[in-house]
Amino acid sequence: MNVLESGVSELFVKPDIWNFRDWVHKNKHQAMTEKLMTEQEAVAKFVADGDSLGTELYGTVRAPMSLTREIIRQGKKHLKVAGQGITEIDFLLAADLVDTLDITYVAWEVYGISNILRRAVESGRVKTADWSNGAMAWRFKAAAMGVPFIPVLSMLGTDTFRYSAAKIVECPFTGQKVCLLPALFLDVGLIHVHRADKYGNCQIEGISGFAHELARASKKLIVSAEEIIDTEEIRKYPEHTIIPYYLVDAVVHAPFGSHPGEMCYRYWRDEEHLKNFLEDSKDPAKTKAYLDKYIYGVKNHEEYIKLIGMDRLKKLQAMIGGR
Amino acid sequence: MMAEYNETELLICIAARQMADNTTAFIGTGIPMLAAALAKKMHAPNLVPVFEFGGIGASLEKLPLGVGDSRTFHKAVAATGICDMMETAARGFIEYGFLGGAQIDMYGNLNTTIIGEKYWPPKVRLPGSGGANEVGSFCWKTIVIMRQHDKKRFVKKLDFLTTPGYLTGPGAREKAGLPPNTGPYRVVSNLGLMGFEEKTKRMILLATNPGITVQQVLDNTDFAMLVADKVVENEPPSEEELRILRTEVDPDRLYI
């Protein structure tokens, strides 16, 4: 196949499917084993300096915020971070733990651009490669399929392609131009779900974002869950299991684990907290003060919940509304 | 007496009027969400909003604050995921795509990635493509909403081409491998409504906003904007549109 054009950015790692297969075979338990542990244990055991890391869904929506805060407390550094986000990426960047970003979108949607991203990238501290949201999800999908790349028709004709690490080739069947996206095998994936059992069978309510793909593209997968339920409950609704146990390495019980973001049908986003953080993020000293108070200043997620306060969290629960 | 309104309200009303009933519309973050919510409560109750992270056909009773939040699938017909949504657009099903941008050029190409000459480190780092690249690549008709029409935003040359419009002109999308017969359809700005001329694929002024002259639009555009033979004036927001916008769509005044 003739390569017509190549994006100029570097890949985190070559999409080596044999390596991934070997990893899966050696490290993913075929038997159902108990994987319940604390955030501290999960992050200490499964996140290493220099790892590539992906999170799902994003910042203000069903995001693994308690796990992100723990990564920051443990100071896991030189991370290569993939995807889109808001608070979770802002936190990691503000803590200066990121070397490289495979970025699709980092901003605050309604409230505009990320001051922290601007400082990190404009100063040259963090390297970037650009991709689209579809492209990133499809890169995880390729990894999940166990193939080294996936052909798509997005990013064609643009600088988004040019500054990615994708390639454009001529389709061997039709002769048309197609964009080949390299599979993205992650060292670590973090996903926050509604329900999980102690083995890691996970069920998500509402949209599934790219949980299906990211879970299957991760060498090590840490799941946090609002609720730990009996396996009997999982077995009653097996069609709702989007992440089966064999993809999961650690299960962490994290009620309000997406705070200050929302969790559909459980609690609404904490607008006041988010706005205050956004305001703090304009100033590096205030950003640091935020991290000191809400991340470094608490020992774990339990203490964080106490700091936020149950009264406040109950209000957020009341605000989410019904189906 | 005509109701008083601000520029953003006018922009949302004009964008909402571009949304047709009984069609699908891929909704990007920001103003497109308000426009879709308004359209559903006005002339297009059967508009099917599509959000990139999986919400299809939400009621939009409450304004989403992000393209993945629970309001994007409240009372929806389906809640799936991003691959399914992007693939639905790739298969040619989604009619309209609604986007915003920091810069737009005469072919409707959009920049939401960086400002400045150098990619890295950039002078100003913007959010990046998000789902915009797929929306602009796959939807049949893309409608772009630009809150501020000036020479810094309607530019001769983009600092970075994030999302494809007609690229370098007629035939360029097809040559790049993008689906035929797709591309930018309308641009809604605070000064007027633009389309794209059939032959040249260049941006053409179709209508000015109330009180705005053709010359003002041209003076605030860095590239040579084409002008339709008969430029009409957009209707100002009606009292009904304003009432719904203020009391139902954005009662917390996040945007307006």
Boltz contact constraints between the chains, C-beta under 6 A:
constraints:
  - contact:
      token1: [A, 57]
      token2: [B, 68]
      max_distance: 6.0
  - contact:
      token1: [A, 60]
      token2: [B, 66]
      max_distance: 6.0
  - contact:
      token1: [A, 61]
      token2: [B, 68]
      max_distance: 6.0
  - contact:
      token1: [A, 61]
      token2: [B, 69]
      max_distance: 6.0
  - contact:
      token1: [A, 103]
      token2: [B, 128]
      max_distance: 6.0
  - contact:
      token1: [A, 104]
      token2: [B, 128]
      max_distance: 6.0
  - contact:
      token1: [A, 104]
      token2: [B, 129]
      max_distance: 6.0
  - contact:
      token1: [A, 105]
      token2: [B, 127]
      max_distance: 6.0
  - contact:
      token1: [A, 105]
      token2: [B, 128]
      max_distance: 6.0
  - contact:
      token1: [A, 105]
      token2: [B, 130]
      max_distance: 6.0
  - contact:
      token1: [A, 106]
      token2: [B, 127]
      max_distance: 6.0
  - contact:
      token1: [A, 107]
      token2: [B, 127]
      max_distance: 6.0
  - contact:
      token1: [A, 109]
      token2: [B, 29]
      max_distance: 6.0
  - contact:
      token1: [A, 109]
      token2: [B, 66]
      max_distance: 6.0
  - contact:
      token1: [A, 110]
      token2: [B, 65]
      max_distance: 6.0
  - contact:
      token1: [A, 110]
      token2: [B, 254]
      max_distance: 6.0
  - contact:
      token1: [A, 113]
      token2: [B, 127]
      max_distance: 6.0
  - contact:
      token1: [A, 117]
      token2: [B, 125]
      max_distance: 6.0
  - contact:
      token1: [A, 118]
      token2: [B, 125]
      max_distance: 6.0
  - contact:
      token1: [A, 121]
      token2: [B, 125]
      max_distance: 6.0
  - contact:
      token1: [A, 122]
      token2: [B, 121]
      max_distance: 6.0
  - contact:
      token1: [A, 122]
      token2: [B, 125]
      max_distance: 6.0
  - contact:
      token1: [A, 124]
      token2: [B, 121]
      max_distance: 6.0
  - contact:
      token1: [A, 130]
      token2: [B, 128]
      max_distance: 6.0
  - contact:
      token1: [A, 132]
      token2: [B, 129]
      max_distance: 6.0
  - contact:
      token1: [A, 132]
      token2: [B, 133]
      max_distance: 6.0
  - contact:
      token1: [A, 132]
      token2: [B, 134]
      max_distance: 6.0
  - contact:
      token1: [A, 133]
      token2: [B, 130]
      max_distance: 6.0
  - contact:
      token1: [A, 133]
      token2: [B, 131]
      max_distance: 6.0
  - contact:
      token1: [A, 134]
      token2: [B, 86]
      max_distance: 6.0
  - contact:
      token1: [A, 134]
      token2: [B, 134]
      max_distance: 6.0
  - contact:
      token1: [A, 137]
      token2: [B, 82]
      max_distance: 6.0
  - contact:
      token1: [A, 137]
      token2: [B, 83]
      max_distance: 6.0
  - contact:
      token1: [A, 141]
      token2: [B, 83]
      max_distance: 6.0
  - contact:
      token1: [A, 154]
      token2: [B, 133]
      max_distance: 6.0
  - contact:
      token1: [A, 154]
      token2: [B, 134]
      max_distance: 6.0
  - contact:
      token1: [A, 154]
      token2: [B, 137]
      max_distance: 6.0
  - contact:
      token1: [A, 155]
      token2: [B, 133]
      max_distance: 6.0
  - contact:
      token1: [A, 156]
      token2: [B, 176]
      max_distance: 6.0
  - contact:
      token1: [A, 156]
      token2: [B, 177]
      max_distance: 6.0
  - contact:
      token1: [A, 156]
      token2: [B, 178]
      max_distance: 6.0
  - contact:
      token1: [A, 157]
      token2: [B, 164]
      max_distance: 6.0
  - contact:
      token1: [A, 157]
      token2: [B, 167]
      max_distance: 6.0
  - contact:
      token1: [A, 157]
      token2: [B, 176]
      max_distance: 6.0
  - contact:
      token1: [A, 158]
      token2: [B, 161]
      max_distance: 6.0
  - contact:
      token1: [A, 158]
      token2: [B, 164]
      max_distance: 6.0
  - contact:
      token1: [A, 159]
      token2: [B, 160]
      max_distance: 6.0
  - contact:
      token1: [A, 159]
      token2: [B, 161]
      max_distance: 6.0
  - contact:
      token1: [A, 160]
      token2: [B, 129]
      max_distance: 6.0
  - contact:
      token1: [A, 160]
      token2: [B, 133]
      max_distance: 6.0
  - contact:
      token1: [A, 160]
      token2: [B, 162]
      max_distance: 6.0
  - contact:
      token1: [A, 163]
      token2: [B, 119]
      max_distance: 6.0
  - contact:
      token1: [A, 176]
      token2: [B, 177]
      max_distance: 6.0
  - contact:
      token1: [A, 177]
      token2: [B, 177]
      max_distance: 6.0
  - contact:
      token1: [A, 206]
      token2: [B, 73]
      max_distance: 6.0
  - contact:
      token1: [A, 206]
      token2: [B, 79]
      max_distance: 6.0
  - contact:
      token1: [A, 207]
      token2: [B, 53]
      max_distance: 6.0
  - contact:
      token1: [A, 207]
      token2: [B, 54]
      max_distance: 6.0
  - contact:
      token1: [A, 207]
      token2: [B, 55]
      max_distance: 6.0
  - contact:
      token1: [A, 207]
      token2: [B, 73]
      max_distance: 6.0
  - contact:
      token1: [A, 207]
      token2: [B, 79]
      max_distance: 6.0
  - contact:
      token1: [A, 208]
      token2: [B, 81]
      max_distance: 6.0
  - contact:
      token1: [A, 209]
      token2: [B, 53]
      max_distance: 6.0
  - contact:
      token1: [A, 209]
      token2: [B, 81]
      max_distance: 6.0
  - contact:
      token1: [A, 209]
      token2: [B, 82]
      max_distance: 6.0
  - contact:
      token1: [A, 210]
      token2: [B, 81]
      max_distance: 6.0
  - contact:
      token1: [A, 210]
      token2: [B, 82]
      max_distance: 6.0
  - contact:
      token1: [A, 264]
      token2: [B, 70]
      max_distance: 6.0
